[in-house]
Amino acid sequence: MKYSILNYANEQDYASGKIDIPAFAAYAQALTEAGVMIAATGLQPSRTATTVRIQNGHRNVQDGPFADTKEQLGGFYVIDVPDLDTALEWAARNPAASLGGVEVRPITGIEVRPATPAK
């Protein structure tokens, strides 16, 4: 079963050096070596986000993240493991678990792949 592991941390910790980037690289390497990694990526700071909402049929665009919280979504991993318990074991090893938090969420199983462009 596929799960997302969402990393949450205080963005100021990145700027101050409290975030141990090599620890995240080691975590990704462990996922890869275990053969459970599907994908992973980090995200730019939340100040670079743009939120879009449709209200009364009109597009409303707002600079910044959807939610104003202490911890921001900083990146994610997608893993393929047998069950939730295994996903939680991997999540507990994630460096973000001791920084802000880690959310584990099952993937729906609906995969959308881009169509091949017509020639």
C-alpha positions in Angstrom: 0.0 0.0 0.0 1.2 3.5 -0.8 1.5 6.2 1.9 2.6 9.8 1.9 4.8 11.0 4.7 4.4 14.7 5.0 7.1 16.7 6.7 6.1 19.7 8.9 8.6 22.0 10.5 9.1 25.6 11.5 10.6 27.4 8.5 12.7 29.6 10.7 14.5 26.5 11.8 15.8 26.1 8.2 17.3 29.6 8.2 18.8 29.2 11.7 20.5 25.9 10.8 18.4 23.8 13.3 17.3 21.6 10.4 19.9 18.9 9.8 19.7 18.5 6.0 22.1 15.6 5.9 19.8 13.7 8.2 17.0 14.0 5.7 19.4 12.8 2.9 20.3 9.8 5.1 16.6 9.1 5.7 15.9 9.2 2.0 18.8 6.9 1.4 17.5 4.4 3.9 14.1 4.5 2.2 15.7 3.9 -1.1 17.9 1.1 0.1 14.9 -0.6 1.7 13.2 -0.5 -1.6 10.1 1.4 -0.3 10.7 4.8 -1.8 8.4 5.9 -4.7 9.1 9.6 -4.7 10.3 12.5 -2.5 10.8 16.2 -2.8 11.2 19.3 -0.7 9.2 22.4 -1.1 10.2 26.0 -1.4 9.3 28.2 1.7 5.7 28.9 2.2 6.2 32.6 1.4 6.6 31.4 -2.3 3.2 29.7 -2.2 0.1 31.0 -4.0 -3.3 29.9 -2.9 -6.2 29.7 -5.3 -9.9 29.5 -4.4 -13.1 29.8 -6.4 -15.6 31.9 -4.6 -19.0 32.8 -6.2 -17.6 31.6 -9.6 -14.6 34.0 -9.4 -11.0 33.0 -9.0 -9.4 34.5 -5.8 -5.6 34.3 -5.8 -3.7 35.0 -2.5 0.0 35.1 -1.9 1.1 32.7 0.8 0.1 29.3 2.1 -3.4 28.1 2.6 -3.0 28.0 6.4 -1.1 30.3 8.7 0.5 27.9 11.2 3.7 27.6 13.2 4.8 24.5 11.2 4.7 24.5 7.4 4.7 21.6 5.0 8.3 21.4 3.9 8.3 18.3 1.7 7.1 14.8 1.4 7.9 11.2 0.6 5.8 8.6 -1.1 6.5 5.0 0.1 5.1 1.6 -0.8 4.9 -0.7 2.3 2.7 -3.6 3.4 0.6 -1.7 6.0 0.1 1.3 8.2 2.3 0.0 11.0 5.2 -0.2 8.6 4.5 3.3 7.3 4.4 4.6 10.9 7.8 2.9 11.7 9.3 4.7 8.7 7.6 8.0 9.8 9.1 7.7 13.2 12.6 7.6 11.7 11.9 10.8 9.7 14.0 13.7 11.1 10.9 16.0 10.9 9.2 13.9 13.6 11.4 15.5 16.2 11.2 19.0 14.6 7.5 19.8 14.0 5.7 16.7 13.0 5.1 14.0 10.4 1.8 13.2 8.9 1.2 9.7 7.4 -1.7 9.5 4.9 -2.7 6.6 2.6 -2.6 7.4 -1.1 -6.0 6.9 -2.8 -4.6 4.6 -5.5 -5.9 6.9 -8.2 -2.9 7.8 -10.4 -3.1 10.3 -13.1 -0.4 10.2 -15.7 0.1 12.9 -18.3 -1.1 12.0 -21.8 1.5 11.6 -24.4 1.5 14.7 -26.6 0.1 14.1 -30.1 2.6 14.2 -32.9 
